Amino acid sequence: MNIRNIAIIAHVDHGKTTLVDKILHTTKVFRDNQETGELIMDSNDLERERGITILSKNISVNYKGVKINVIDTPGHSDFGGEVERVLKMADGVLLLVDAFEGPMPQTRFVLQKALQLNLKPIVVINKVDKPNCRPDEVHDAVFELFFQLDATEEQLNFTTIYGSSKQGWFNTSLTKTEDITPLLDTILEKVPEPKVSEGTVQMQITSLDYSSFLGRIAVGKITRGTLKENQPIQLCKIDGSFTKGRIKELYTFEGMGKKKVQEVSAGDICAIVGIEGFQIGETIADFENPEALEVIAIDEPTMNMQFSINNSPFFGREGKFVTSRNIRDRLYKELEKNLALRVQDTDDADKFLVYGRGILHLSVLIETMRREGFELTVGQPQVITKEIDGRKCEPYEILVVDVPGEFSGKVIDLVTQRKGEMLVMESKGEMQHLEFDIPSRGLIGLRSNMLTATAGEAVMAHRFSEYKPWKGPIPGRSNGVLLSKNSATTTAYSMDKLQDRGSFFIDAGEEVYSGQIIGEHIKPGDLIVNATEPKKLTNMRASGTDDANRIAPKVQMSLEECMEYIQQDECIEITPQSIRLRKIMLDENDRIRYQKMLKAEA
């Protein structure tokens, strides 16, 4: 059977998942009258809400008698671990680039990975229907990028397709066509068939599916030989050992689902049921003489956070899973499928250190746990330092900001405060394109400040570059916080009187506890306030004194913003229904004692 394996790679929001929708519709996977909705592939609730792909997914379509396996990949750098390994299954890539934005940091990251694996690229310049788009300039910029990444002569000679996945057309020129068939024809023509080498069976496990019914399912591309149902195999482990196993069931991908088959030959992507104890990156090989494939190397995590049990006064009110055992089991279960994650036990049985690729990577995990009914407390994100040649080093990232010209001064000012250094500054029409080299620590809390300073116009993206010497202290939040004095329900009367002290994170009538952060102080230094005092009633009434209290609406913060907001002595209480900020030490006297101890040590 004729097969093509292709991965779709691009920066966030350049239209990968929308393109997959169009491929599904064109190849008639659905009936004409079937209701499908948009972004069919983003099946997880979190993906739909945020509008981003988190997990890579496979689909397979038939076009002109050729089976095309399409792999949709995430665009966010925090999920880079996901992209790296699924590219192993592909023989060619569709590189999607926005016709206005051009190549972005993540475009560079995923393309570099694809070129290293010698994959054949097809460049798709998407969203040419946008006003002020610049397809020709973008094409030149993409070529420049290929050149910078040391592409081979053959890779530089790439095919370019123009079009709009939203409107549902693609063509080799800017002339609008009826559908996306020119793109599918180019895939058949340009993407090579899978290379099949002679020899015993080999398949690398590149991703993992889980079904409560079938257990863990291994997914990967067979590089040589054939696999059959009930066939005995050997599993080549990462540490070099071998374990014996047997294939119970075999599946190939068809449309959006899987189809059970008797055998699968080399070059096709399949899913295997029945193998115990495997990890991603291991090889399924011949029973008689097993040969292992090279293990997939994944970028290391750059950030860690402390996860612990919820020990606030509101413990156990909303969650189903609240014990340290529950949290530990869930984190270790996540390790099975989340490659870029690490979990480490600490001296305290209730606390765990979780290492991830960035704020988003960790916040998606926290949000998923929260929805499953977990209660936990997480501390401030910390970067991971290393000692290189006797010097303390920290991770640095390349930060790219696109912003209207009038705000560029503010952006530069913000980034330099956080120890960033400017590398590039150029104009793109009305926008200024800025690139900085900045320590990863400097990025924590930068996004919200940046959006405030640029009236929400700034577009930020960053990618890990390397470890460099420690840059010294970075100023944190300048304002202190308002802390609740006692545990009770807040009243509009007392909150109205405290409005000149700062802005609130809570509404009137909410339950609070002592040591909870209920707002931001207008000055540096923390302030303990009483927001729960009721109004004393007398039998005297004067007109006008009982006017309704006018309280400014509370400041709504997302989980990522909370993670970026908190300081070292603060943490976030996360329960299925609420996200609260609090001090680690709830008692005021304990906090004073601790501060004195720190001063004495210093």
C-alpha positions as CSV (number, residue, x, y, z in Angstrom):
1,M,0.0,0.0,0.0
2,N,1.2,3.5,-0.9
3,I,1.8,5.5,2.3
4,R,2.8,9.1,3.1
5,N,3.6,10.2,6.7
6,I,3.5,13.9,7.3
7,A,3.7,16.2,10.4
8,I,2.3,19.7,10.5
9,I,4.6,22.1,12.4
10,A,4.3,25.8,13.1
11,H,4.3,28.6,15.7
12,V,1.3,29.0,18.0
13,D,-1.8,30.2,16.3
14,H,-0.6,29.9,12.7
15,G,-3.5,27.6,11.8
16,K,-2.3,23.9,12.1
17,T,-5.4,22.4,13.6
18,T,-7.7,24.4,11.2
19,L,-5.7,22.9,8.3
20,V,-6.2,19.4,9.6
21,D,-10.0,20.1,9.8
22,K,-9.9,21.1,6.1
23,I,-8.0,17.9,5.1
24,L,-10.6,15.8,7.0
25,H,-13.4,17.5,5.1
26,T,-11.8,17.4,1.7
27,T,-11.0,13.7,1.9
28,K,-14.6,12.9,2.9
29,V,-13.9,11.4,6.3
30,F,-17.3,12.8,7.4
31,R,-20.6,12.5,5.7
32,D,-21.8,15.7,3.9
33,N,-24.6,16.2,6.4
34,Q,-22.6,15.4,9.5
35,E,-22.2,18.2,12.2
36,T,-18.5,18.4,13.1
37,G,-17.9,21.8,14.6
38,E,-14.5,23.5,14.4
39,L,-11.0,22.4,15.5
40,I,-12.1,18.8,15.5
41,M,-8.6,17.6,16.7
42,D,-8.5,19.6,19.9
43,S,-10.6,17.2,21.8
44,N,-9.5,18.0,25.3
45,D,-11.5,20.7,27.2
46,L,-8.4,22.6,28.1
47,E,-7.4,22.7,24.5
48,R,-10.7,24.0,23.4
49,E,-10.8,26.7,26.1
50,R,-7.4,28.1,25.5
51,G,-7.4,27.6,21.7
52,I,-4.1,25.8,21.7
53,T,-3.0,22.2,21.0
54,I,-1.3,20.5,23.9
55,L,-1.1,16.9,22.8
56,S,-0.1,15.7,19.4
57,K,-2.7,13.6,17.6
58,N,-2.7,11.3,14.6
59,I,-5.3,11.0,11.8
60,S,-5.2,9.2,8.6
61,V,-7.0,10.0,5.3
62,N,-7.2,8.4,1.9
63,Y,-6.5,10.5,-1.2
64,K,-6.3,9.1,-4.7
65,G,-5.6,5.7,-3.3
66,V,-2.7,6.8,-1.1
67,K,-2.9,6.6,2.6
68,I,-1.7,9.9,4.2
69,N,-0.9,9.8,7.9
70,V,-1.2,13.4,9.3
71,I,0.3,14.3,12.7
72,D,-1.0,17.5,14.3
73,T,1.7,18.9,16.7
74,P,1.5,21.6,19.4
75,G,3.1,25.0,18.5
76,H,4.0,26.1,22.0
77,S,7.6,25.9,23.1
78,D,6.6,24.5,26.5
79,F,5.4,21.4,24.7
80,G,8.5,21.0,22.6
81,G,9.1,17.5,24.0
82,E,5.9,16.5,22.3
83,V,7.0,17.9,18.9
84,E,10.5,16.3,18.9
85,R,9.3,12.8,19.3
86,V,6.4,12.8,16.9
87,L,8.7,14.1,14.1
88,K,10.4,10.7,14.3
89,M,7.2,9.2,12.8
90,A,7.1,11.6,9.8
91,D,8.9,11.5,6.4
92,G,8.1,15.1,5.5
93,V,6.7,18.2,7.2
94,L,4.3,20.9,6.3
95,L,5.8,24.1,7.7
96,L,2.9,26.6,8.2
97,V,3.8,30.3,8.4
98,D,1.4,33.2,9.0
99,A,1.4,35.5,5.9
100,F,1.6,38.6,8.1
101,E,3.7,37.5,11.1
102,G,6.3,35.5,9.1
103,P,8.6,33.0,10.9
104,M,8.4,33.3,14.7
105,P,10.6,31.8,17.4
106,Q,8.8,28.5,17.6
107,T,8.8,28.2,13.8
108,R,12.6,28.3,14.1
109,F,12.6,25.7,16.9
110,V,10.4,23.1,15.1
111,L,12.0,23.6,11.7
112,Q,15.5,23.1,13.2
113,K,14.3,19.8,14.7
114,A,12.8,18.8,11.3
115,L,15.9,19.7,9.3
116,Q,18.2,17.7,11.7
117,L,16.0,14.6,11.1
118,N,16.5,15.2,7.3
119,L,12.7,15.6,6.6
120,K,11.5,17.0,3.4
121,P,9.7,20.4,4.1
122,I,6.8,21.9,2.2
123,V,6.3,25.5,3.2
124,V,2.6,26.6,3.5
125,I,2.1,30.4,3.7
126,N,-1.3,30.5,5.5
127,K,-3.8,33.4,6.1
128,V,-3.2,35.2,2.9
129,D,-6.7,36.5,3.2
130,K,-5.7,38.8,6.1
131,P,-5.5,42.5,5.4
132,N,-1.9,43.9,5.2
133,C,-0.4,40.4,4.8
134,R,2.9,40.2,3.0
135,P,3.3,36.7,1.4
136,D,6.4,37.5,-0.8
137,E,8.3,39.1,2.1
138,V,7.4,36.1,4.3
139,H,8.6,33.7,1.6
140,D,12.0,35.5,1.6
141,A,12.2,35.4,5.4
142,V,11.5,31.7,5.4
143,F,14.2,31.1,2.9
144,E,16.6,33.2,5.0
145,L,15.6,31.0,8.1
146,F,16.4,27.8,6.2
147,F,19.7,29.2,5.2
148,Q,20.5,30.2,8.8
149,L,19.7,26.7,10.0
150,D,22.2,25.2,7.6
151,A,19.6,23.4,5.4
152,T,21.0,21.2,2.7
153,E,20.7,22.1,-1.0
154,E,17.7,19.8,-1.4
155,Q,15.9,21.2,1.6
156,L,16.5,24.8,0.4
157,N,14.8,23.9,-2.8
158,F,11.4,23.7,-1.0
159,T,7.9,23.9,-2.6
160,T,5.8,26.9,-1.4
161,I,2.0,26.7,-1.2
162,Y,-0.2,29.8,-0.6
163,G,-3.7,29.9,0.8
164,S,-6.1,30.3,3.7
165,S,-7.2,27.3,5.8
166,K,-10.0,29.4,7.2
167,Q,-11.5,30.0,3.7
168,G,-10.5,26.5,2.6
169,W,-8.3,26.9,-0.4
170,F,-4.6,26.4,-1.2
171,N,-2.6,26.9,-4.5
172,T,0.9,27.0,-5.7
173,S,0.4,30.7,-6.5
174,L,-1.7,33.5,-5.0
175,T,-4.6,32.7,-7.3
176,K,-7.6,31.6,-5.3
177,T,-8.9,28.1,-6.0
178,E,-12.0,26.1,-5.0
179,D,-10.4,23.7,-2.5
180,I,-7.2,22.4,-1.0
181,T,-6.5,19.7,-3.6
182,P,-3.3,21.5,-4.9
183,L,-1.9,21.0,-1.4
184,L,-2.8,17.3,-1.2
185,D,-1.3,16.8,-4.7
186,T,1.9,18.5,-3.6
187,I,2.1,16.1,-0.6
188,L,1.8,13.1,-2.8
189,E,4.4,14.5,-5.2
190,K,7.0,15.9,-2.8
191,V,6.9,13.8,0.3
192,P,8.8,10.6,-0.1
193,E,7.4,7.2,0.7
194,P,8.7,5.8,4.0
195,K,12.2,4.3,3.7
196,V,12.0,0.7,4.4
197,S,15.3,-1.1,5.2
198,E,15.8,-4.8,5.0
199,G,16.1,-6.8,8.2
200,T,14.2,-8.0,11.3
201,V,11.3,-6.0,12.7
202,Q,11.9,-2.6,14.4
203,M,9.5,0.0,15.7
204,Q,10.3,2.9,18.0
205,I,7.6,3.9,20.5
206,T,7.1,7.6,20.0
207,S,3.9,8.3,21.7
208,L,1.5,6.8,24.1
209,D,-2.2,6.4,24.2
210,Y,-4.2,5.3,27.2
211,S,-7.6,3.6,27.4
212,S,-9.1,2.5,30.6
213,F,-10.4,-0.5,28.7
214,L,-7.2,-1.6,27.0
215,G,-4.5,0.0,29.3
216,R,-1.4,1.6,27.8
217,I,-1.1,1.6,24.1
218,A,2.2,2.0,22.3
219,V,2.1,4.2,19.1
220,G,5.0,4.5,16.6
221,K,6.2,3.9,13.0
222,I,7.5,0.6,11.9
223,T,10.9,1.2,10.3
224,R,11.4,-2.3,9.0
225,G,9.8,-5.8,8.9
226,T,6.1,-6.5,9.7
227,L,4.2,-6.9,12.9
228,K,1.4,-9.4,13.3
229,E,-1.2,-10.2,15.9
230,N,0.0,-12.6,18.7
231,Q,3.6,-12.2,17.5
232,P,6.2,-12.6,20.3
233,I,8.6,-9.6,20.5
234,Q,11.4,-8.3,22.6
235,L,11.3,-4.8,24.1
236,C,14.7,-3.0,24.0
237,K,14.7,-0.8,27.2
238,I,16.4,2.5,27.6
239,D,19.0,1.1,30.0
240,G,20.0,-1.6,27.4
241,S,18.2,-4.6,28.9
242,F,15.5,-6.6,27.1
243,T,12.1,-7.9,28.2
244,K,9.9,-10.4,26.3
245,G,6.4,-9.7,25.4
246,R,3.6,-10.6,22.9
247,I,1.4,-8.4,20.8
248,K,-2.3,-8.9,21.7
249,E,-3.9,-6.5,19.3
250,L,-2.8,-4.3,16.4
251,Y,-4.5,-1.1,15.2
252,T,-3.8,1.3,12.4
253,F,-5.2,4.8,12.1
254,E,-8.2,5.5,9.9
255,G,-9.9,8.9,9.7
256,M,-10.1,10.0,13.3
257,G,-10.3,6.6,14.9
258,K,-8.4,3.3,14.9
259,K,-9.0,0.2,12.9
260,K,-8.1,-3.3,14.2
261,V,-5.9,-5.2,11.7
262,Q,-4.1,-8.6,11.5
263,E,-0.7,-7.3,10.4
264,V,1.1,-4.0,9.7
265,S,4.0,-3.6,7.3
266,A,7.0,-1.2,7.5
267,G,6.4,2.5,6.9
268,D,2.9,2.6,8.5
269,I,2.0,4.1,11.9
270,C,0.3,1.7,14.2
271,A,-0.9,1.3,17.8
272,I,0.0,-1.9,19.8
273,V,-2.0,-3.3,22.8
274,G,-0.6,-5.9,25.2
275,I,3.0,-4.7,25.9
276,E,3.7,-4.1,29.6
277,G,6.0,-1.6,31.2
278,F,7.2,0.2,28.1
279,Q,8.5,3.8,28.0
280,I,8.6,6.3,25.2
281,G,11.8,6.0,23.1
282,E,12.1,2.2,23.5
283,T,12.2,-0.1,20.6
284,I,9.9,-3.1,19.8
285,A,12.2,-5.6,18.0
286,D,12.5,-9.2,16.8
287,F,12.1,-12.0,19.3
288,E,15.2,-14.0,18.1
289,N,17.7,-11.2,17.5
290,P,16.5,-7.8,18.8
291,E,18.2,-4.6,17.6
292,A,17.5,-1.3,19.4
293,L,17.0,2.0,17.6
294,E,18.7,5.2,18.9
295,V,16.8,6.6,21.9
296,I,15.0,10.0,21.5
297,A,16.8,12.8,23.4
298,I,14.4,15.3,24.9
299,D,15.3,18.8,26.0
300,E,15.8,19.2,29.7
301,P,13.3,21.0,32.0
302,T,14.3,24.6,32.9
303,M,11.8,25.4,35.7
304,N,10.6,23.7,38.9
305,M,7.8,24.2,41.4
306,Q,6.9,22.8,44.7
307,F,3.7,20.9,44.9
308,S,2.3,20.0,48.3
309,I,-1.0,19.1,50.1
310,N,-3.5,21.9,50.7
311,N,-3.0,22.9,54.4
312,S,-5.2,25.9,54.5
313,P,-8.2,26.3,56.9
314,F,-10.5,25.4,53.9
315,F,-8.8,22.0,53.4
316,G,-11.0,19.3,52.0
317,R,-14.1,21.3,51.3
318,E,-14.2,21.0,47.5
319,G,-11.7,18.3,46.4
320,K,-12.0,14.5,46.2
321,F,-8.3,13.9,46.3
322,V,-6.5,15.7,49.0
323,T,-3.8,13.4,50.5
324,S,-0.1,13.5,49.6
325,R,-0.5,9.9,48.4
326,N,-3.1,10.9,45.9
327,I,-1.0,13.8,44.6
328,R,2.1,11.6,44.4
329,D,0.4,8.8,42.5
330,R,-1.1,11.4,40.0
331,L,2.2,13.1,39.4
332,Y,4.0,9.8,38.7
333,K,1.1,8.7,36.4
334,E,1.7,11.9,34.4
335,L,5.3,11.0,34.0
336,E,4.3,8.0,31.8
337,K,3.0,10.2,29.0
338,N,4.6,13.7,29.7
339,L,8.2,13.3,28.6
340,A,9.5,16.8,29.5
341,L,8.3,16.4,33.1
342,R,10.3,15.3,36.1
343,V,9.1,14.6,39.7
344,Q,11.4,14.5,42.7
345,D,10.4,13.5,46.3
346,T,11.7,15.8,49.0
347,D,12.6,15.3,52.7
348,D,9.0,16.2,53.6
349,A,6.6,13.5,52.6
350,D,3.9,16.1,51.8
351,K,6.0,18.0,49.3
352,F,7.2,17.2,45.8
353,L,9.4,19.1,43.4
354,V,8.0,19.1,39.8
355,Y,10.3,20.1,37.0
356,G,8.8,21.3,33.7
357,R,9.6,23.3,30.5
358,G,7.9,26.5,31.5
359,I,5.0,28.2,33.2
360,L,2.5,27.0,30.6
361,H,3.7,23.4,30.7
362,L,3.2,23.3,34.5
363,S,0.0,25.3,34.6
364,V,-1.7,22.9,32.2
365,L,-0.7,20.0,34.5
366,I,-2.1,21.9,37.5
367,E,-5.3,22.9,35.7
368,T,-5.9,19.2,34.6
369,M,-5.4,18.0,38.2
370,R,-7.7,20.6,39.5
371,R,-10.5,19.5,37.1
372,E,-10.0,15.9,38.2
373,G,-10.8,16.9,41.8
374,F,-7.4,17.5,43.4
375,E,-6.6,20.0,46.1
376,L,-3.0,21.2,46.3
377,T,-0.7,24.1,47.1
378,V,1.9,25.2,44.7
379,G,4.9,27.5,45.4
380,Q,6.7,30.1,43.3
381,P,8.2,28.8,40.1
382,Q,12.1,28.7,40.3
383,V,14.6,28.3,37.5
384,I,17.0,25.3,37.6
385,T,20.6,26.4,38.0
386,K,23.7,24.3,37.0
387,E,27.3,24.6,37.9
388,I,29.4,24.8,34.7
389,D,33.2,25.2,35.0
390,G,32.9,26.1,38.7
391,R,30.4,29.0,37.9
392,K,26.8,29.2,38.8
393,C,24.8,29.2,35.6
394,E,21.1,29.7,34.7
395,P,18.9,29.1,31.6
396,Y,18.6,32.0,29.1
397,E,15.9,32.4,26.5
398,I,15.5,34.4,23.3
399,L,12.5,36.7,23.7
400,V,10.8,38.1,20.6
401,V,8.4,41.0,21.0
402,D,6.3,42.5,18.2
403,V,4.8,45.8,19.3
404,P,3.5,49.1,17.8
405,G,6.3,51.6,17.4
406,E,5.1,54.0,20.1
407,F,5.4,51.4,22.8
408,S,8.8,50.0,21.9
409,G,10.6,52.3,24.4
410,K,8.4,50.9,27.3
411,V,9.1,47.3,26.2
412,I,12.9,47.9,26.1
413,D,12.8,49.5,29.5
414,L,10.8,46.6,31.0
415,V,13.1,43.9,29.6
416,T,16.4,45.7,30.5
417,Q,15.1,46.0,34.2
418,R,15.0,42.2,34.2
419,K,18.5,41.9,32.9
420,G,17.6,41.4,29.3
421,E,20.0,42.5,26.5
422,M,18.7,43.6,23.1
423,L,19.9,41.7,20.0
424,V,17.7,42.9,17.2
425,M,15.5,45.9,16.5
426,E,13.8,46.3,13.1
427,S,10.6,47.8,11.7
428,K,7.9,45.6,10.1
429,G,5.4,48.2,8.7
430,E,3.9,49.9,11.7
431,M,5.2,47.3,14.1
432,Q,8.6,47.1,15.8
433,H,10.3,43.7,15.9
434,L,12.5,43.3,19.0
435,E,14.7,40.4,20.1
436,F,16.3,40.0,23.5
437,D,18.6,37.6,25.3
438,I,17.1,37.3,28.8
439,P,17.5,35.0,31.8
440,S,14.4,32.6,32.2
441,R,13.9,34.2,35.7
442,G,13.2,37.5,34.1
443,L,10.3,36.1,32.1
444,I,8.4,35.1,35.2
445,G,5.8,37.9,35.7
446,L,6.9,39.8,32.6
447,R,3.8,39.0,30.4
448,S,1.2,40.8,32.5
449,N,3.5,43.9,33.0
450,M,4.2,43.9,29.3
451,L,0.5,43.8,28.3
452,T,-0.3,46.6,30.8
453,A,2.5,48.8,29.5
454,T,1.6,48.3,25.8
455,A,-2.2,48.5,26.2
456,G,-2.5,44.8,25.3
457,E,-0.8,45.2,21.9
458,A,2.5,43.3,22.5
459,V,2.9,39.8,21.0
460,M,5.5,37.9,23.0
461,A,7.2,34.6,22.3
462,H,10.3,33.0,23.7
463,R,12.4,29.8,23.3
464,F,15.2,28.3,25.4
465,S,18.7,29.1,24.1
466,E,21.4,28.0,26.6
467,Y,22.8,28.0,30.1
468,K,25.0,31.1,30.9
469,P,26.5,32.6,34.1
470,W,24.1,33.8,36.8
471,K,23.1,37.5,36.2
472,G,22.5,38.6,39.8
473,P,19.2,39.5,41.5
474,I,16.2,40.5,39.4
475,P,13.7,42.9,41.0
476,G,10.4,41.2,41.8
477,R,7.0,42.8,42.4
478,S,7.2,46.4,43.6
479,N,4.0,46.5,45.5
480,G,3.1,44.7,48.7
481,V,-0.1,42.8,49.3
482,L,-3.2,43.2,51.5
483,L,-3.7,40.3,54.0
484,S,-6.8,39.3,55.8
485,K,-6.6,39.8,59.5
486,N,-9.2,37.2,60.5
487,S,-11.2,34.3,59.2
488,A,-14.8,35.3,58.4
489,T,-17.0,36.5,55.5
490,T,-16.0,39.9,53.8
491,T,-18.5,42.7,54.0
492,A,-19.1,45.5,51.5
493,Y,-19.0,48.0,54.4
494,S,-15.4,47.3,55.4
495,M,-14.2,46.7,51.8
496,D,-15.6,50.1,50.8
497,K,-13.5,51.8,53.5
498,L,-10.3,50.0,52.4
499,Q,-10.5,50.9,48.8
500,D,-7.9,53.6,49.1
501,R,-5.4,51.0,50.3
502,G,-5.2,49.1,47.1
503,S,-7.2,46.8,44.7
504,F,-9.0,43.7,45.7
505,F,-8.7,40.1,44.4
506,I,-12.0,39.1,46.1
507,D,-15.7,40.2,46.2
508,A,-17.8,41.2,49.1
509,G,-19.5,38.2,50.7
510,E,-16.6,35.8,50.1
511,E,-15.2,33.6,52.9
512,V,-11.5,34.4,53.7
513,Y,-9.0,33.2,56.3
514,S,-6.2,34.8,58.3
515,G,-3.1,35.2,56.1
516,Q,-4.9,34.9,52.8
517,I,-3.9,37.5,50.2
518,I,-7.0,39.5,49.4
519,G,-5.6,42.3,47.3
520,E,-2.6,44.4,46.2
521,H,-1.3,47.2,48.4
522,I,-0.7,50.6,46.7
523,K,2.7,50.8,48.4
524,P,5.6,48.4,48.9
525,G,5.4,46.3,52.0
526,D,2.4,44.1,53.2
527,L,-0.6,45.4,55.1
528,I,-2.9,43.4,57.3
529,V,-6.5,44.6,57.0
530,N,-9.8,43.7,58.4
531,A,-12.3,43.2,55.5
532,T,-14.9,41.4,57.6
533,E,-16.2,44.0,59.9
534,P,-20.0,44.4,59.8
535,K,-21.7,47.7,60.0
536,K,-23.0,48.4,63.5
537,L,-26.8,49.0,63.4
538,T,-28.4,51.8,65.4
539,N,-32.0,52.9,65.5
540,M,-31.0,56.3,64.2
541,R,-31.4,56.8,60.5
542,A,-30.3,59.8,58.4
543,S,-31.1,60.1,54.8
544,G,-28.1,59.4,52.5
545,T,-25.9,57.6,55.0
546,D,-27.0,54.2,53.9
547,D,-26.1,54.7,50.2
548,A,-25.0,51.6,48.5
549,N,-21.3,51.0,48.8
550,R,-19.5,51.4,45.5
551,I,-16.7,48.9,45.3
552,A,-14.5,48.5,42.3
553,P,-14.8,45.1,40.6
554,K,-12.2,42.5,41.8
555,V,-9.0,41.9,39.8
556,Q,-9.5,38.5,38.0
557,M,-6.2,36.6,37.5
558,S,-5.7,33.4,35.6
559,L,-3.7,30.5,37.0
560,E,-0.5,31.5,35.0
561,E,-0.9,35.2,36.2
562,C,-1.1,34.0,39.8
563,M,2.0,31.8,39.3
564,E,3.9,34.8,38.0
565,Y,2.5,37.2,40.7
566,I,3.5,35.4,43.9
567,Q,6.8,35.9,45.7
568,Q,9.0,33.6,47.6
569,D,7.1,33.6,50.9
570,E,3.7,33.1,49.1
571,C,1.9,30.2,47.5
572,I,-1.3,29.4,45.6
573,E,-4.1,27.2,47.0
574,I,-5.7,25.3,44.2
575,T,-9.1,23.5,44.6
576,P,-11.6,22.4,42.0
577,Q,-13.7,25.6,42.3
578,S,-11.2,28.2,43.6
579,I,-7.7,29.6,43.2
580,R,-6.6,31.6,46.3
581,L,-3.3,33.3,47.0
582,R,-1.9,33.1,50.5
583,K,1.2,33.4,52.6
584,I,3.1,30.2,53.3
585,M,3.0,31.1,57.0
586,L,-0.5,32.1,57.8
587,D,0.2,33.4,61.3
588,E,1.6,36.9,61.5
589,N,3.8,36.2,64.5
590,D,5.4,33.2,62.7
591,R,6.1,35.5,59.7
592,I,7.8,38.1,61.9
593,R,9.9,35.5,63.7
594,Y,11.0,34.0,60.4
595,Q,12.0,37.4,59.0
596,K,14.1,38.1,62.1
597,M,15.8,34.7,61.8
598,L,16.7,35.4,58.1
599,K,18.1,38.8,59.1
600,A,20.2,37.3,61.9
601,E,21.6,34.6,59.5
602,A,22.4,37.3,56.9
